[in-house]
Amino acid sequence: MRVLVTGGAGFIGSHLVDRLIARGDQVCVLDHLSTGRIENVRQYVDHPRFTLVKDSILNADVVNRLVESCDLVFHLAAAVGVWHIVENPLAAISVNVEGTENVLRAAFRFWRKVVIASSSEVYGKSTKAPLGEDDDRVLGPTTISRWSYSSAKAIDEHFAYAYAARGLPVAILRFFNVYGPRIHENGYGTVVARFIHQALNGRPLTVHGDGRQTRCFCHVEDTVRGILLASEVEAAEGQVFNIGNDVEITMHDLALLIKRLSGSSSEVRFVAYQDYYGQRFEDTPRRVPDLRKAARILGYRPEIGLETGLARTIEWCRQHRFVEGPEARLGVEP
C-alpha cells in the first residue's frame, strides 16, 4: 500500500514506519521535526519505498497533495509532551485542532481511510477505573493550561465522528502512556524517559507530588500493533478504542522499579508540581484503561509486561545518548 504517516519521525510514528516498511508498504512521512527526530528514521533516508517531507500538518496544500497520493493515512502528528502544552498552549491547540482538521478534510476530499491518534488525556481527571470509551470526561478549569490538550484532542475526535457520519472510514485510538526505545524527555514517554535519564546519570529520580498517582504504561510495540489492527479491521471504522496496558503502578513504584532495573544508586526525591510546571498545571490521580472493547473488536491485548519492556528500554537508553560524560553521543539533550 501507499501509506502516509503524519508525525512519522516521532517516537510512536517511527516504530509504525518500521512495521510498514517491513511489510512492504510505500511509506511517506510528513513531519515538521519539532519533536520528531531525523535519527528515528535515518535508516530509511535512502530506502526506495520511503519519503520524508519536512513540513507541517498546518500546511493544507501539502497535506492535500500527500493524502491524494496515498491509500491509507495514519495521523499521529501532534503537539505532545505535558511541558510543551503548559508552556505554549496556543501553538498546541493550533496544531492539534487545525492540523487534524486539515488531515480529515483532505481524507474526505480524496476518500482515504484514516486512523487518528488521540490520547487518554481526553478523560481528564476522572478517577473512574477502568475508563471505558463512552465514559464521561472530567476536566479542571480553563485557567489550567494542561486541560487545553484534553480539549483539543476531544475536538479532534468530534471532527472524526462528524466525518464518519458522512461515511468516511476513520478509526480513533486513545493511547495510554506509551514508552519504549526512542523515548525522549520532550515528547511521548516523558516520565519514563526522565526517570531513566536520571537513573543512568546518578541523579535523583524526581517524583512529582506524593508519588501515589497511578498510570498504566504500554510498550510501543503493543501500541503499534493496536494501530495496525485498527487499520485492518473494518468494524473499527467509526469507533474509538483505548490502546494501552491495564496494569496499574504508582509513580513512586515506577521510579523504584527503574532504579532497580538500571542498577542505579540514585535516590528517589519528591518535588512539588509547581517547581516543574508552575501554577498552570493540575494532575489526575489515576488513569486505567478498559481494554475490553479493543479486545472484542480489534483482537487487541498488550503482550509486553512492564518489567520486560522497561529492561529493553533501559538497555536502548544505555546505547543511545542517555548517558552523559565522555562516552555520551549527540542527539538527546540532558
DANORPE-V675676 format. One line per field, one symbol per residue. phi: phi as a letter, one per 40 degrees, with the letter a starting at -180 (. if undefined). Layout:
# DANORPE-V675676
phi: ???
This chain:
# DANORPE-V675676
phi: .cbbbcgcccdcdcccddccccchccbbbbacgcbcbddcbdcbdbccbbbbbcabccccccddcccdcbbabbbbcacbgdcccccbcccccccccccccccccccccbfbcbbbcbacddcgbdbcacccdccccbbcccccddcccdcccccdccdccccccchccabbbbcbfcaidgcaccacgdccccccdcccbgccccbcgcgccbabbbcdcccccccccccccccccgbbbcbabbccacccccccccccccgcbccbbcbcdccbbgccbabbcaabccbcccccccgcacbbcccccccccccccccbgccchdccbchbcc
